[in-house]
Amino acid sequence: MEIAVIHFIILGVISGLTKGAGVLPDGPLHRAVGETVMFTTTLNPPETPLVSVNWKFGGINIITYSGVNNTAPEYEGRITLFMSTGSLELRNLTLNDREVYSVTIIPLGGAQTNGNTRLDVHEEVSNVMATASSTDLVESSSVHLSCSSSGSSLSFLWLNSSSEVTESDRVQLTDGNSTLTIVNVTRYDQGPFRCHVSNPVSNGTSDPVNLTINYGPDNVQIRGPNELPLDETLTLTCSAESVPASYTWTLNGKKIHYSAVYTKNNTDPSDSGNYICEVMNNKTGRTSSAVHELTVTDGSFGGISAGAIAGIVIACLVVLSAVAVAVYYIY
């Protein structure tokens, strides 16, 4: 008989514990340092008052009600118990308040209910800063970008302009994504790069980091005429894919100019020849060049003067006229 009574009591206790599951919301609850959290139970205000409410923090009593409130000294002034539902408010949160909170509630003439949930307290994100091992790079070199931030439970994300940076053959993310490494940088990797840091209660983004990628020279080209009459103005333009770039013009082996555009007024026969534009990049140490051939003419066409050409044209017109007259009379 006694054994049966004991079994009945145990089943009653287990039934009460099971019935109380879910009396607190699913966790974890996320709050920032200094904020307030409300542990709201799922109980509606009962028709009869609560006989007992006991809140624990990591298994240690923080507030108990059994006719009167009994609050742990370290929680005096920052905790409030709402007796209508057994809910609890905790203010001025600190990192030490991170833990599992549990409650046991006994209503008058009702079954005991229980619940627990976890509270995570975080320091807000602040002072987000991104730095690069170097911002002046040569194409095909490598660069490391590092992100630092104050706060807790931090997550790191890198952005290139507005696009997220993901890992690839050339891109590595390490140290919890706080370090970004780009190997074999290209001229298209200049950024701007930003580091975005977040945690469950806040987020922040660093100032942009721009990279200067020195490359080239590639694809050197010269634009301008290949033939020009005497006393005209000559303009030749040299272009190249290069950062930075310096230009040197050479005509028939003699250096004549040192910028991208070469201009000469009143051309003469000595301006004929092969123009070479050499482009040098003092960062990459590379040079490349292009050749442009120019002939300055004296106004003749194929070695015949303009007057001779005019005579030929007039003679042709006379012959054509004579032929036309002859044909007319014969007809």
Disulfide bonds with the S-S distance in Angstrom:
Cys147-Cys195 1.99
Cys238-Cys277 2.05
